[in-house]
Amino acid sequence: MMTRAQRTGLAAVVALLACSNAARAAEPSPTALPITVVVLRTDDAYDQAGALTQALRSAIKEAPGWSVSEEDFSLEVLTLSLQCEDRPDAGCQARIADQIKSDRYIWGMLRKSGTEVEGELHLWTRGKPESSVPVKYSANLTEANDEPLRKIAAETIATLTGGPPSGALRVRTGAAQASVFIDGKPAGNVHNGEATFTVTAGPHNVRVKSAGFLDSQASVVVRPVATTDVALSQMPAESTQTNWKRMGGFIGLGAGAVFGSVAVISSVQVASIQSDARYMAYRGLFTENVEDVCALENRKAIQEDFNADAKTARKGIQLCEKADTFMALQYVFYPLAVVSAGVGAYLLVTSDGQTAERTGWSVQPNVGLGGGGVDVTYRW
């Protein structure tokens, strides 16, 4: 049976071995909470205790949101120096935390049991209840890199810590109401432009969606046991809905311009007939008191007049027939131009949902063989 002094010396040797063989500890950072792993206490399983201590440190280093404290301490040495029992009680555990200057640390005890080692591991966290987990495995696992031991260590850390530490993520948006997606999964909704979510510490991708705005996203690193803010500005989305009123307005104005062009060309043709020398000669066949020489009864009369120049009469009647065609076009296309342009203008004015207070069209057509035109007035 070893004395307490002998055990103390052996414990110090175990601590030195653990320190020399341990993997380099992860540096504490704003996104990782540090955990100190105290060298496990044992009376007869020193190789196993050293290997498990190293495996626990490696498992913490690989666990998201956690880091390993750079300090190395032995439970045996600490309990002796603080005059605690071999198995420290709650008061002694608090004094150990003060001694090693750590807010959370893992301690435990191992013993051999035939071909196995067994014991229990504890996580002490300042201000929180202690958590513990039993361990039992083959005594031949004496290397920290043994895969079975690495698996035992990883499962132990996951059980003691409950997984990655959490932090608060406060999302502010440009829209009063928005849906929030964290790492591609729905997380909840924003009300009045702000919402807070509990997430694991570490990097995350945040995206917000809201009606009438373009999606916005950002990458953020959430700090453990703290609130991390992210502000996502949202640009108003342009409406993709077709504005049929506006489209109809432009079509109406375009059609009005085409109809107006046909009407104007018809007016020009009528005017050119009026100034044609053959028409003037035909008009000379009539007395001055005949106003419309192209009237149907006048055409018949001049054809039956044996004293009239037959060739001049025939050419004049052909010009009158041509004038009839262009005058008919004027009667059709001037009104069409006015109506189309008016409808188009109205649709454009009201395409944004606003209607003019006072609107109205005033049309004064003026069509005849001697000339043609139209006066169009729109009152806004």
Secondary structure by P-SEA (a helix, b strand, c coil): cccaaaaaaaaaaaaaaaaacccccccccccbbbbbbccccccccaaaaaaaaaaaaaaaaacccbbbbcbbbbaaaaaaaacccccccaaaaaaaaaaacccccccbbbbbccccccbbbbbbbccbbbbbbbbbbbccccccccaaaaaaaaaaaaaaacccbbbbbbbbccccbbbbbccccccccccccbbbbbbcccbbbbbbbbccccbbbbbbbbbccbbbbbbbbbccccccccaaaaaaaaaaaaaaaaaaaaaaaaaaaaaaaaacaaaaaaaacccccccccccaaaaaaaaacccccaaaaaaaaaaaaaaaaaaaaaaccaaaaaaaaaaaaaaaaacccccccccbbbbbbbbcccccbbbbbbcc
